[in-house]
Amino acid sequence: MRPSAVPLLLALLLPAAAHAQEAELRIGYLTQEVEAPPSLSTPDEPVPDAGLMGARLAIADNATTGRFLKQRFELDAVTVAPDGDVETAFRDLAAKGDRFVVLNLSAAAVARLTKPAQAAGVTLLNARAPDDSLRAEGCAPNLLHVAPSRAMLADALAQYLVKKRWSKWLLVVGRRPEDALYAAAIRRAAKRFGATVVEEKRWTAESDVNRTAEAEVPVFTQARAHDVLVVADEIGEFGEYLPYRTWEARPVAGTQGLVPTSWHRTHEQWGASQLQNRFKALAHRPMTPADLDAWTAVRLVGEAAAQTRSTDPAALATHIRSPGFAMSAFKGVPMSVRPWDGQLRQPVLLAADRSLVSVSPQDGFLHPKTDLDTLGFDQPETGCKPH
């Protein structure tokens, strides 16, 4: 061999040798394209890669720590067409060796995957569906929830409204099943924290609210005396047209107005501005709640791998659910997993369109173990009986 060929050969072999010494951990990311329903009041275009870019940033963050521990992380991202087969896509990820799969899917799709995942030894991380049923009768021992539940969102909002002494609520509910679920969480939160839903109205208008809002909304919102209008309109069919048009001069909160959420583009506290900037450099757009939830799901696995110095999926899944596990995610306090339903404990932001207003749990709402458990279903309330 010519001497000049030796450096070239070493350059080719050294990266392969380094990778051979690293323990690889593959994480799947599964989403399905959604045909957007007509949304009359939201001018923003849907973000096609919401969630995915958060997962990609988290893989890069995992790699930073993993480099020192000889751990290598790979992301297998799959997007299924609206009429595609989510179960087949999941089985393909499992066949690649992915033992953690982040799900950016509807509640129905998540529920369909729990049994195939158990059979394959895969831990699912729900990064989208807020349905409380997945944390109750639909829970599973291999299903973790990173996205906050509707109960957590409603409780976060209720604490703030009660703290402001806005305890009388007019509840306006949209026509979709998801709106009914959000409204149920609001009613539960009102009862839990001492507020009252003084009246409830259903939005059933068939006209173009964009054209008729100024005439319809004042008449529609005439109701018993209330401090705040709480709206349940998850797709934004009409909710954006309620502020500034109500019969009484009242604030609007819920799915529009003052919104409880896992993330907001104006959040800067506790180092969040650093995460926001890194995300913008990668994705060339602001970070959405879907991005943050996917980022947190992937980082959950990476943090467990760093704490245990292991890439064994079973060991990581056990550690994530253990009392000794905690991680930070730019929300001011360590976050951990509730052992009774697999829900990630976390603060919830309360935000208007262009500003962060507050963060729940609010001061004064206490819990004997952690104030984070004042949000959502506590252990004595849980309906989860995993099998």
MOZI-V872399 format. One record per residue. RES is the residue in three letters. SS is DSSP state (H for helix, E for strand, C for the rest). BURIAL is b if it has 9 or more other ideal C-beta (glycine too) atoms within 8 Angstrom, else e. Layout:
RES:SS:BURIAL
RES:SS:BURIAL
//
This chain:
MET:C:e
ARG:C:e
PRO:H:e
SER:H:e
ALA:H:e
VAL:H:e
PRO:H:e
LEU:H:e
LEU:H:b
LEU:H:e
ALA:H:e
LEU:H:e
LEU:H:e
LEU:H:e
PRO:H:e
ALA:H:e
ALA:H:e
ALA:H:e
HIS:H:e
ALA:H:e
GLN:H:e
GLU:C:b
ALA:E:e
GLU:E:b
LEU:E:b
ARG:E:b
ILE:E:b
GLY:E:b
TYR:E:b
LEU:E:b
THR:E:b
GLN:E:b
GLU:C:e
VAL:C:e
GLU:C:e
ALA:C:e
PRO:C:e
PRO:C:e
SER:C:b
LEU:C:b
SER:C:b
THR:C:e
PRO:C:e
ASP:C:e
GLU:C:e
PRO:C:e
VAL:C:e
PRO:C:e
ASP:C:e
ALA:C:b
GLY:C:b
LEU:H:b
MET:H:b
GLY:H:b
ALA:H:b
ARG:H:b
LEU:H:b
ALA:H:b
ILE:H:b
ALA:H:b
ASP:H:b
ASN:H:b
ALA:H:b
THR:H:e
THR:H:b
GLY:H:b
ARG:H:e
PHE:H:e
LEU:H:b
LYS:C:b
GLN:E:b
ARG:E:b
PHE:E:b
GLU:E:b
LEU:E:b
ASP:E:b
ALA:E:b
VAL:E:b
THR:E:e
VAL:E:b
ALA:C:e
PRO:C:e
ASP:C:e
GLY:C:b
ASP:C:e
VAL:H:b
GLU:H:b
THR:H:e
ALA:H:b
PHE:H:b
ARG:H:b
ASP:H:b
LEU:H:b
ALA:H:b
ALA:H:e
LYS:C:b
GLY:C:e
ASP:C:b
ARG:C:b
PHE:E:b
VAL:E:b
VAL:E:b
LEU:E:b
ASN:E:b
LEU:C:b
SER:C:b
ALA:H:b
ALA:H:e
ALA:H:b
VAL:H:b
ALA:H:b
ARG:H:b
LEU:H:b
THR:H:b
LYS:H:e
PRO:H:b
ALA:H:b
GLN:H:b
ALA:H:e
ALA:H:e
GLY:C:e
VAL:C:b
THR:E:b
LEU:E:b
LEU:E:b
ASN:E:b
ALA:C:b
ARG:C:b
ALA:C:b
PRO:C:b
ASP:C:b
ASP:H:b
SER:H:e
LEU:H:b
ARG:H:b
ALA:C:b
GLU:C:e
GLY:C:b
CYS:C:b
ALA:C:b
PRO:C:e
ASN:C:b
LEU:E:b
LEU:E:b
HIS:E:b
VAL:C:b
ALA:C:b
PRO:C:b
SER:C:b
ARG:H:b
ALA:H:b
MET:H:b
LEU:H:b
ALA:H:b
ASP:H:b
ALA:H:b
LEU:H:b
ALA:H:b
GLN:H:b
TYR:H:b
LEU:H:b
VAL:H:b
LYS:H:b
LYS:C:e
ARG:C:e
TRP:C:b
SER:C:b
LYS:E:b
TRP:E:b
LEU:E:b
LEU:E:b
VAL:E:b
VAL:E:b
GLY:C:b
ARG:C:e
ARG:C:b
PRO:H:e
GLU:H:e
ASP:H:b
ALA:H:b
LEU:H:b
TYR:H:b
ALA:H:b
ALA:H:b
ALA:H:b
ILE:H:b
ARG:H:b
ARG:H:b
ALA:H:b
ALA:H:b
LYS:H:e
ARG:H:e
PHE:H:b
GLY:C:e
ALA:C:b
THR:E:e
VAL:E:b
VAL:E:b
GLU:E:b
GLU:E:b
LYS:E:b
ARG:E:e
TRP:C:b
THR:C:e
ALA:C:b
GLU:C:e
SER:C:e
ASP:C:e
VAL:H:b
ASN:H:e
ARG:H:e
THR:H:b
ALA:H:b
GLU:H:e
ALA:H:e
GLU:H:b
VAL:H:b
PRO:H:b
VAL:H:e
PHE:H:b
THR:C:b
GLN:C:e
ALA:C:b
ARG:C:e
ALA:C:e
HIS:C:b
ASP:C:b
VAL:E:b
LEU:E:b
VAL:E:b
VAL:E:b
ALA:E:b
ASP:C:b
GLU:C:b
ILE:C:b
GLY:C:b
GLU:C:b
PHE:C:b
GLY:H:b
GLU:H:b
TYR:H:b
LEU:C:b
PRO:C:b
TYR:C:e
ARG:C:b
THR:C:b
TRP:C:e
GLU:C:e
ALA:C:e
ARG:C:b
PRO:E:b
VAL:E:b
ALA:E:b
GLY:E:b
THR:C:b
GLN:C:b
GLY:C:b
LEU:E:b
VAL:E:b
PRO:E:b
THR:E:b
SER:C:b
TRP:C:b
HIS:C:b
ARG:C:e
THR:C:e
HIS:C:b
GLU:C:e
GLN:H:b
TRP:H:e
GLY:H:e
ALA:H:b
SER:H:e
GLN:H:e
LEU:H:b
GLN:H:b
ASN:H:e
ARG:H:b
PHE:H:b
LYS:H:b
ALA:H:e
LEU:H:b
ALA:H:b
HIS:C:e
ARG:C:e
PRO:C:e
MET:C:b
THR:C:b
PRO:H:b
ALA:H:b
ASP:H:b
LEU:H:b
ASP:H:b
ALA:H:b
TRP:H:b
THR:H:b
ALA:H:b
VAL:H:b
ARG:H:b
LEU:H:b
VAL:H:b
GLY:H:b
GLU:H:b
ALA:H:b
ALA:H:b
ALA:H:b
GLN:H:e
THR:H:b
ARG:C:e
SER:C:e
THR:C:b
ASP:C:e
PRO:H:b
ALA:H:e
ALA:H:b
LEU:H:b
ALA:H:b
THR:H:e
HIS:H:b
ILE:H:b
ARG:C:b
SER:C:e
PRO:C:e
GLY:C:e
PHE:C:b
ALA:C:e
MET:E:b
SER:C:e
ALA:C:b
PHE:C:b
LYS:C:b
GLY:C:e
VAL:C:e
PRO:C:e
MET:E:b
SER:C:b
VAL:E:b
ARG:C:b
PRO:C:e
TRP:C:e
ASP:C:b
GLY:C:b
GLN:E:b
LEU:E:b
ARG:C:b
GLN:C:b
PRO:C:b
VAL:E:b
LEU:E:b
LEU:E:b
ALA:E:b
ALA:E:e
ASP:C:e
ARG:C:e
SER:E:e
LEU:E:b
VAL:E:e
SER:E:e
VAL:E:b
SER:E:b
PRO:C:b
GLN:C:b
ASP:C:e
GLY:C:e
PHE:C:b
LEU:C:e
HIS:C:b
PRO:C:e
LYS:C:e
THR:C:e
ASP:H:e
LEU:H:b
ASP:H:b
THR:H:b
LEU:C:b
GLY:C:b
PHE:C:b
ASP:C:b
GLN:H:e
PRO:H:e
GLU:H:e
THR:C:b
GLY:C:b
CYS:C:b
LYS:C:e
PRO:C:e
HIS:C:e
//
